[in-house]
Every structure is written in structure tokens, then in C-alpha cells.
Amino acid sequence: MNRVDVAIAVPPRTLLLDVAGPAEAFRLADVHLAAQGRPERFRLRFVGPQAQAASSVGLQVANLEPLPTRFDAPTWLMVVGQPAAALREPDAATRETLDWLRRDAGPLLQGGQDHRLVGVCTGTLLLARAGLLGTRRCTTHHAFIATLRRLAPQAQVVDNRVFVIDHGLATSAGVTAGIDLALHLVARACGEPLAARVAQDLVVYLRRTADDPELSPMLAHRHHLHDAVHRAQDAVCERPGEDWTLSTLAAAAHVTPRHLSRLFAGHAAVSPMAYVEKIRLERARQALSGGASVTRAAEQAGFSSDLQLRRAWSRHLEGTPRAAR
């Protein structure tokens, strides 16, 4: 297999984790390949409109190569994100990066398996501003989905997904989702066993796939400040297998059942028992991803039977528990 140039474009104020997370995944893949006596697969290159750039946390990224005008070797060009302030007021170097993308990056989308264009987090917005998305499927950080739809009205913008692949275009949601995308690309290029070893090195607890939501059910419905609702949600997340009823949830929250229902509707936009079901589904999904049988996953998550798990699955998720396993 040909060695791939992973060229990471680094304009000023780049989100540092968008660079370092995927880069470490590709570096570790080469470490494992070398240990197996196999040729290295990736060559990391860091390119930019300037020789050095201050990252989002102030750390200077130096020794950047000039923005390439040709891609003779197989290349995965990775355009990473910037903070909201940088997106609102792009500086001269970012505008230069946009001009370069418009002028030189288009051929990467017509390069078959040899080339890829990768947008990490809000890097997808730069690709949109450069007019490179066309009608392809893509995603970005959940806070900028509406902006992406406005910038690329013809594109098929997919919300609440960790990453989306559409032939030569690969895009991911916010920050750490770039690591999930990099692991997926490593798996395609080097095999699932090697990608699993890299995930272990990175201490990635659960590798997420293109079918997974960007926002974990463990975090959804928690964008509020009400202590009683948080107490009930904490109890469910800690003990999803408990025999939860509205009364036992209310006791955990130290309010009456009727008041808890009103609080959940007003602050979490979901009913208490629907929240319990979503948390149990996430636990079951994790168990299935780890190789558990459908029966065992249902037991671990607190469902009374396989049938109850399947019915809940059909209400909230696509496919079936067996297919997810």
C-alpha cells in the first residue's frame, strides 16, 4: 500500500486538540506497524500560511511547511477548527488559507482512494466557505450546524453525528470527534485490530462510529441548572438497572412525583421515565459494542427482557440490537 501524506492545515488560532488528537492516532498507527515489521503508512505534515501560528491556547506551532500547490503523493488534507471568535473575524492568514483551499484543494475530492479532504470540527466551515462541499454529506460541531447549512445550502448537512464519510470527503463533529474519525481512517487503511491497539494507547474508552450521535445520551437533556433534576439524572446514570418509577426518582430528587414531572418538562425537555429509557439504551448499546449478547445487554442496562429492549430500541434508535452487536 502507498504511504499517505497526512497534511494538517494550521491557520492561526487553530484548536490545538483538533491537531494533536488525530495526529497522535496516525503516529501511533505507524508505531504499531513498525513493531509488526510492516511499512509505515502515514507521513505527518503540518502546513500553514505562515511558518508559525499561535494555537487557541496560545502555544506557538512552529516549523510549518508552506501551503502546498500540488499533491503528487496520496494525500489526506485535514482542515482543523478554530474558536468562535476566529470564525467571526477571520484574520489575513485565515483568508489566505481560504483562498488556497479554493484554488488548490479541489482535486483532492476527485482522487479516488488515494486522496481525501478531511474537515475536523469547525474546519468543515472553512471547507464550506471555500465552496468545496457541493452536495456531499457532511457535519460539524453541533453549535455550528445552522451556520454550516447557511454556508453550504446545497450540502446534505447531518446533525448529531460523530463523523460523516462521503467518498473522498470526511468530516467530524466537535474536537474529540476528530480522534474517532482518525481511528476510523486508520482502521480502513491498516485494519481493525491495529486501530483497536491505537485506541487502547489513547485510552479511548469507547470508539464511536459514523452511526453514533455526537451528543451522548449521558450528556443530553442536562443543559440546565436545576439541582433536583440533576439529582434524579445522576441517580439514573449511576444505577440504570434499578427498578426506577416516578416515585423512586422523585425520592432521589427530594421532590414530589408531580413536581418532578413538571421540572423535567421545563428543564430537561423530556419526561422522567423517557430519560430512564434513553440512559438504559445507551448502556445496552455500549454492552453490545463490547460483544455482549442481546440478553446480557438487556440485563446489564436494566431492561426486564430482550423484548423490552427491542421495543425501546425501535422508539429511539435505528436498526436492531442484534445488528448493533
Protein Blocks (a to p, Z undefined) as FASTA:
>chain_A
ZZddddddddehiafklmmmmmmmmmmmmmmmmmnopacfbdcddddfbfbdcdfkopac
ehiacddfbdfbacddddddddfklmmmccfklmmmmmmmmmmmmmmmmnojmbccddeh
jllmmmmmnopnmmaccdddfklmmmmmmmmmmbccdehifbdcehjbccddehjlmmmm
mmmmmmmmnojklmmmmmmmnopabacdfkbcfbafklgopaccbfklmmmmmmmmmmmm
bccdfklmmmmnopafklmmmmmmmmnopafklmmmmmmmmmmmmmmmnopafklmmmmn
opabfklmmmmmmmmmgcjfklmZZ
